[in-house]
């Protein structure tokens, strides 16, 4: 796993209301995240990865797994190089 992938997993884990295991395969809707904690996590991810999400990407319904989030961040990171 990439360094940014590990950081994203850590950020999502810390955003969860309950202590739980978070992996690339974790389904976001099954984690103890509410919409506010999800947005907070995305802001932290933006800061860490030096990327910016589009407004339509700020809804948790648009994401299935943590792995999907990691892939999107990696693609955005490649796009700014």
N, CA, C and O atoms as a GROMACS GRO file, in nm:
protein
  324
    1UNK      N    1   0.084  -0.118   0.000
    1UNK     CA    2   0.000   0.000   0.000
    1UNK      C    3   0.088   0.124   0.000
    1UNK      O    4   0.197   0.127   0.057
    2UNK      N    5   0.038   0.226  -0.066
    2UNK     CA    6   0.115   0.351  -0.074
    2UNK      C    7   0.112   0.425   0.060
    2UNK      O    8   0.029   0.399   0.147
    3UNK      N    9   0.205   0.516   0.072
    3UNK     CA   10   0.212   0.599   0.192
    3UNK      C   11   0.084   0.680   0.210
    3UNK      O   12   0.032   0.690   0.322
    4UNK      N   13   0.032   0.736   0.101
    4UNK     CA   14  -0.091   0.815   0.112
    4UNK      C   15  -0.209   0.724   0.146
    4UNK      O   16  -0.300   0.765   0.217
    5UNK      N   17  -0.207   0.602   0.097
    5UNK     CA   18  -0.313   0.506   0.131
    5UNK      C   19  -0.317   0.479   0.281
    5UNK      O   20  -0.424   0.474   0.342
    6UNK      N   21  -0.200   0.460   0.340
    6UNK     CA   22  -0.192   0.437   0.484
    6UNK      C   23  -0.239   0.560   0.561
    6UNK      O   24  -0.305   0.547   0.664
    7UNK      N   25  -0.205   0.679   0.512
    7UNK     CA   26  -0.249   0.802   0.578
    7UNK      C   27  -0.401   0.816   0.571
    7UNK      O   28  -0.464   0.856   0.669
    8UNK      N   29  -0.459   0.784   0.456
    8UNK     CA   30  -0.605   0.793   0.441
    8UNK      C   31  -0.674   0.697   0.536
    8UNK      O   32  -0.773   0.733   0.599
    9UNK      N   33  -0.624   0.576   0.546
    9UNK     CA   34  -0.682   0.477   0.638
    9UNK      C   35  -0.675   0.530   0.782
    9UNK      O   36  -0.771   0.517   0.858
   10UNK      N   37  -0.562   0.587   0.818
   10UNK     CA   38  -0.547   0.643   0.954
   10UNK      C   39  -0.646   0.757   0.977
   10UNK      O   40  -0.710   0.763   1.082
   11UNK      N   41  -0.659   0.846   0.880
   11UNK     CA   42  -0.751   0.959   0.894
   11UNK      C   43  -0.895   0.911   0.907
   11UNK      O   44  -0.969   0.960   0.992
   12UNK      N   45  -0.935   0.816   0.825
   12UNK     CA   46  -1.071   0.763   0.833
   12UNK      C   47  -1.093   0.693   0.967
   12UNK      O   48  -1.198   0.711   1.030
   13UNK      N   49  -0.995   0.614   1.010
   13UNK     CA   50  -1.007   0.544   1.140
   13UNK      C   51  -1.026   0.645   1.253
   13UNK      O   52  -1.109   0.624   1.341
   14UNK      N   53  -0.948   0.753   1.251
   14UNK     CA   54  -0.956   0.854   1.356
   14UNK      C   55  -1.088   0.932   1.350
   14UNK      O   56  -1.132   0.987   1.451
   15UNK      N   57  -1.150   0.939   1.232
   15UNK     CA   58  -1.277   1.011   1.217
   15UNK      C   59  -1.396   0.928   1.265
   15UNK      O   60  -1.503   0.983   1.291
   16UNK      N   61  -1.378   0.798   1.277
   16UNK     CA   62  -1.488   0.711   1.321
   16UNK      C   63  -1.523   0.739   1.468
   16UNK      O   64  -1.436   0.766   1.550
   17UNK      N   65  -1.652   0.731   1.498
   17UNK     CA   66  -1.698   0.754   1.634
   17UNK      C   67  -1.659   0.639   1.727
   17UNK      O   68  -1.638   0.660   1.846
   18UNK      N   69  -1.651   0.519   1.672
   18UNK     CA   70  -1.614   0.401   1.750
   18UNK      C   71  -1.476   0.354   1.707
   18UNK      O   72  -1.433   0.379   1.594
   19UNK      N   73  -1.407   0.285   1.795
   19UNK     CA   74  -1.278   0.226   1.759
   19UNK      C   75  -1.306   0.102   1.676
   19UNK      O   76  -1.367   0.007   1.725
   20UNK      N   77  -1.262   0.103   1.552
   20UNK     CA   78  -1.289  -0.010   1.464
   20UNK      C   79  -1.178  -0.027   1.362
   20UNK      O   80  -1.103   0.067   1.333
   21UNK      N   81  -1.168  -0.146   1.309
   21UNK     CA   82  -1.067  -0.175   1.207
   21UNK      C   83  -1.109  -0.110   1.076
   21UNK      O   84  -1.225  -0.121   1.035
   22UNK      N   85  -1.015  -0.044   1.012
   22UNK     CA   86  -1.042   0.018   0.882
   22UNK      C   87  -0.938  -0.032   0.785
   22UNK      O   88  -0.818  -0.024   0.811
   23UNK      N   89  -0.985  -0.085   0.672
   23UNK     CA   90  -0.897  -0.135   0.566
   23UNK      C   91  -0.942  -0.075   0.434
   23UNK      O   92  -1.042  -0.002   0.428
   24UNK      N   93  -0.869  -0.105   0.328
   24UNK     CA   94  -0.910  -0.059   0.194
   24UNK      C   95  -1.048  -0.111   0.157
   24UNK      O   96  -1.122  -0.046   0.084
   25UNK      N   97  -1.083  -0.228   0.208
   25UNK     CA   98  -1.211  -0.292   0.173
   25UNK      C   99  -1.326  -0.247   0.261
   25UNK      O  100  -1.440  -0.285   0.237
   26UNK      N  101  -1.299  -0.166   0.363
   26UNK     CA  102  -1.406  -0.120   0.453
   26UNK      C  103  -1.506  -0.036   0.375
   26UNK      O  104  -1.469   0.055   0.301
   27UNK      N  105  -1.634  -0.068   0.395
   27UNK     CA  106  -1.740   0.010   0.332
   27UNK      C  107  -1.767   0.132   0.418
   27UNK      O  108  -1.794   0.121   0.538
   28UNK      N  109  -1.760   0.248   0.357
   28UNK     CA  110  -1.774   0.373   0.432
   28UNK      C  111  -1.907   0.380   0.507
   28UNK      O  112  -1.911   0.428   0.620
   29UNK      N  113  -2.014   0.334   0.445
   29UNK     CA  114  -2.146   0.342   0.509
   29UNK      C  115  -2.159   0.248   0.628
   29UNK      O  116  -2.250   0.264   0.710
   30UNK      N  117  -2.070   0.150   0.639
   30UNK     CA  118  -2.075   0.056   0.752
   30UNK      C  119  -1.986   0.100   0.867
   30UNK      O  120  -1.990   0.041   0.975
   31UNK      N  121  -1.906   0.204   0.845
   31UNK     CA  122  -1.821   0.258   0.952
   31UNK      C  123  -1.901   0.358   1.035
   31UNK      O  124  -2.006   0.406   0.992
   32UNK      N  125  -1.852   0.388   1.152
   32UNK     CA  126  -1.922   0.481   1.242
   32UNK      C  127  -1.889   0.626   1.207
   32UNK      O  128  -1.841   0.703   1.290
   33UNK      N  129  -1.916   0.661   1.081
   33UNK     CA  130  -1.894   0.796   1.031
   33UNK      C  131  -2.028   0.864   1.006
   33UNK      O  132  -2.116   0.805   0.944
   34UNK      N  133  -2.043   0.986   1.055
   34UNK     CA  134  -2.159   1.064   1.013
   34UNK      C  135  -2.110   1.161   0.906
   34UNK      O  136  -1.991   1.166   0.875
   35UNK      N  137  -2.201   1.238   0.850
   35UNK     CA  138  -2.162   1.325   0.739
   35UNK      C  139  -2.060   1.430   0.781
   35UNK      O  140  -1.970   1.464   0.702
   36UNK      N  141  -2.070   1.482   0.901
   36UNK     CA  142  -1.975   1.583   0.947
   36UNK      C  143  -1.835   1.524   0.966
   36UNK      O  144  -1.736   1.586   0.927
   37UNK      N  145  -1.827   1.406   1.025
   37UNK     CA  146  -1.695   1.344   1.045
   37UNK      C  147  -1.635   1.302   0.911
   37UNK      O  148  -1.513   1.303   0.895
   38UNK      N  149  -1.719   1.266   0.814
   38UNK     CA  150  -1.669   1.231   0.681
   38UNK      C  151  -1.610   1.354   0.613
   38UNK      O  152  -1.501   1.347   0.556
   39UNK      N  153  -1.680   1.467   0.619
   39UNK     CA  154  -1.629   1.592   0.560
   39UNK      C  155  -1.498   1.632   0.629
   39UNK      O  156  -1.403   1.674   0.563
   40UNK      N  157  -1.494   1.619   0.760
   40UNK     CA  158  -1.372   1.652   0.834
   40UNK      C  159  -1.256   1.565   0.786
   40UNK      O  160  -1.144   1.614   0.768
   41UNK      N  161  -1.282   1.436   0.765
   41UNK     CA  162  -1.178   1.346   0.715
   41UNK      C  163  -1.133   1.388   0.576
   41UNK      O  164  -1.013   1.387   0.547
   42UNK      N  165  -1.228   1.426   0.489
   42UNK     CA  166  -1.191   1.468   0.354
   42UNK      C  167  -1.103   1.593   0.356
   42UNK      O  168  -1.010   1.604   0.277
   43UNK      N  169  -1.133   1.686   0.446
   43UNK     CA  170  -1.051   1.807   0.458
   43UNK      C  171  -0.909   1.770   0.500
   43UNK      O  172  -0.812   1.824   0.446
   44UNK      N  173  -0.897   1.679   0.595
   44UNK     CA  174  -0.763   1.634   0.637
   44UNK      C  175  -0.690   1.565   0.522
   44UNK      O  176  -0.570   1.584   0.503
   45UNK      N  177  -0.764   1.484   0.446
   45UNK     CA  178  -0.704   1.414   0.332
   45UNK      C  179  -0.657   1.515   0.228
   45UNK      O  180  -0.548   1.501   0.172
   46UNK      N  181  -0.738   1.618   0.202
   46UNK     CA  182  -0.698   1.722   0.108
   46UNK      C  183  -0.566   1.787   0.152
   46UNK      O  184  -0.476   1.809   0.072
   47UNK      N  185  -0.558   1.817   0.281
   47UNK     CA  186  -0.437   1.879   0.334
   47UNK      C  187  -0.316   1.788   0.321
   47UNK      O  188  -0.209   1.831   0.278
   48UNK      N  189  -0.332   1.661   0.359
   48UNK     CA  190  -0.221   1.565   0.353
   48UNK      C  191  -0.174   1.541   0.210
   48UNK      O  192  -0.054   1.539   0.183
   49UNK      N  193  -0.270   1.524   0.119
   49UNK     CA  194  -0.236   1.487  -0.019
   49UNK      C  195  -0.217   1.608  -0.109
   49UNK      O  196  -0.178   1.595  -0.225
   50UNK      N  197  -0.244   1.727  -0.056
   50UNK     CA  198  -0.234   1.850  -0.134
   50UNK      C  199  -0.318   1.843  -0.261
   50UNK      O  200  -0.271   1.876  -0.370
   51UNK      N  201  -0.442   1.799  -0.244
   51UNK     CA  202  -0.538   1.791  -0.354
   51UNK      C  203  -0.665   1.863  -0.309
   51UNK      O  204  -0.676   1.909  -0.196
   52UNK      N  205  -0.761   1.872  -0.401
   52UNK     CA  206  -0.889   1.933  -0.367
   52UNK      C  207  -1.002   1.850  -0.428
   52UNK      O  208  -1.000   1.818  -0.547
   53UNK      N  209  -1.100   1.817  -0.345
   53UNK     CA  210  -1.217   1.744  -0.393
   53UNK      C  211  -1.316   1.842  -0.455
   53UNK      O  212  -1.326   1.957  -0.413
   54UNK      N  213  -1.387   1.796  -0.556
   54UNK     CA  214  -1.495   1.874  -0.615
   54UNK      C  215  -1.614   1.871  -0.520
   54UNK      O  216  -1.626   1.779  -0.439
   55UNK      N  217  -1.700   1.970  -0.528
   55UNK     CA  218  -1.814   1.981  -0.437
   55UNK      C  219  -1.901   1.855  -0.440
   55UNK      O  220  -1.952   1.812  -0.336
   56UNK      N  221  -1.918   1.796  -0.558
   56UNK     CA  222  -2.003   1.676  -0.568
   56UNK      C  223  -1.937   1.553  -0.507
   56UNK      O  224  -2.004   1.452  -0.486
   57UNK      N  225  -1.809   1.560  -0.478
   57UNK     CA  226  -1.739   1.447  -0.416
   57UNK      C  227  -1.746   1.451  -0.263
   57UNK      O  228  -1.696   1.360  -0.197
   58UNK      N  229  -1.807   1.554  -0.208
   58UNK     CA  230  -1.810   1.569  -0.063
   58UNK      C  231  -1.922   1.490   0.004
   58UNK      O  232  -1.936   1.496   0.126
   59UNK      N  233  -1.999   1.416  -0.071
   59UNK     CA  234  -2.109   1.337  -0.018
   59UNK      C  235  -2.062   1.191  -0.002
   59UNK      O  236  -2.010   1.132  -0.096
   60UNK      N  237  -2.082   1.136   0.116
   60UNK     CA  238  -2.038   0.998   0.141
   60UNK      C  239  -2.108   0.898   0.050
   60UNK      O  240  -2.055   0.790   0.024
   61UNK      N  241  -2.227   0.932   0.001
   61UNK     CA  242  -2.300   0.841  -0.087
   61UNK      C  243  -2.226   0.814  -0.218
   61UNK      O  244  -2.253   0.714  -0.285
   62UNK      N  245  -2.135   0.902  -0.254
   62UNK     CA  246  -2.061   0.885  -0.378
   62UNK      C  247  -1.943   0.790  -0.366
   62UNK      O  248  -1.876   0.762  -0.466
   63UNK      N  249  -1.919   0.739  -0.247
   63UNK     CA  250  -1.804   0.652  -0.223
   63UNK      C  251  -1.852   0.519  -0.165
   63UNK      O  252  -1.938   0.516  -0.078
   64UNK      N  253  -1.795   0.410  -0.215
   64UNK     CA  254  -1.831   0.277  -0.165
   64UNK      C  255  -1.736   0.233  -0.054
   64UNK      O  256  -1.778   0.203   0.058
   65UNK      N  257  -1.607   0.230  -0.086
   65UNK     CA  258  -1.508   0.178   0.010
   65UNK      C  259  -1.397   0.279   0.035
   65UNK      O  260  -1.384   0.379  -0.037
   66UNK      N  261  -1.319   0.253   0.137
   66UNK     CA  262  -1.200   0.334   0.165
   66UNK      C  263  -1.104   0.324   0.046
   66UNK      O  264  -1.037   0.421   0.012
   67UNK      N  265  -1.096   0.207  -0.014
   67UNK     CA  266  -1.010   0.187  -0.132
   67UNK      C  267  -1.048   0.278  -0.247
   67UNK      O  268  -0.961   0.327  -0.319
   68UNK      N  269  -1.179   0.301  -0.266
   68UNK     CA  270  -1.224   0.393  -0.372
   68UNK      C  271  -1.173   0.534  -0.344
   68UNK      O  272  -1.131   0.605  -0.435
   69UNK      N  273  -1.176   0.572  -0.218
   69UNK     CA  274  -1.127   0.703  -0.176
   69UNK      C  275  -0.976   0.714  -0.202
   69UNK      O  276  -0.928   0.816  -0.252
   70UNK      N  277  -0.904   0.609  -0.168
   70UNK     CA  278  -0.758   0.607  -0.190
   70UNK      C  279  -0.727   0.621  -0.339
   70UNK      O  280  -0.641   0.700  -0.377
   71UNK      N  281  -0.797   0.545  -0.424
   71UNK     CA  282  -0.774   0.552  -0.568
   71UNK      C  283  -0.799   0.692  -0.622
   71UNK      O  284  -0.721   0.743  -0.702
   72UNK      N  285  -0.907   0.754  -0.577
   72UNK     CA  286  -0.940   0.889  -0.624
   72UNK      C  287  -0.831   0.989  -0.584
   72UNK      O  288  -0.793   1.075  -0.664
   73UNK      N  289  -0.782   0.977  -0.462
   73UNK     CA  290  -0.677   1.068  -0.415
   73UNK      C  291  -0.549   1.046  -0.495
   73UNK      O  292  -0.483   1.142  -0.534
   74UNK      N  293  -0.514   0.921  -0.520
   74UNK     CA  294  -0.393   0.892  -0.598
   74UNK      C  295  -0.406   0.947  -0.740
   74UNK      O  296  -0.309   0.999  -0.795
   75UNK      N  297  -0.525   0.934  -0.799
   75UNK     CA  298  -0.546   0.987  -0.934
   75UNK      C  299  -0.537   1.140  -0.936
   75UNK      O  300  -0.477   1.198  -1.026
   76UNK      N  301  -0.596   1.204  -0.836
   76UNK     CA  302  -0.589   1.350  -0.827
   76UNK      C  303  -0.444   1.394  -0.807
   76UNK      O  304  -0.402   1.495  -0.863
   77UNK      N  305  -0.369   1.319  -0.729
   77UNK     CA  306  -0.229   1.352  -0.706
   77UNK      C  307  -0.146   1.340  -0.832
   77UNK      O  308  -0.058   1.423  -0.858
   78UNK      N  309  -0.175   1.238  -0.912
   78UNK     CA  310  -0.104   1.222  -1.040
   78UNK      C  311  -0.142   1.332  -1.137
   78UNK      O  312  -0.059   1.376  -1.218
   79UNK      N  313  -0.266   1.379  -1.131
   79UNK     CA  314  -0.314   1.480  -1.223
   79UNK      C  315  -0.250   1.616  -1.203
   79UNK      O  316  -0.247   1.697  -1.296
   80UNK      N  317  -0.199   1.642  -1.083
   80UNK     CA  318  -0.139   1.775  -1.058
   80UNK      C  319   0.011   1.778  -1.084
   80UNK      O  320   0.075   1.882  -1.070
   81UNK      N  321   0.068   1.663  -1.121
   81UNK     CA  322   0.213   1.659  -1.146
   81UNK      C  323   0.244   1.708  -1.285
   81UNK      O  324   0.360   1.712  -1.324
   0.00000   0.00000   0.00000
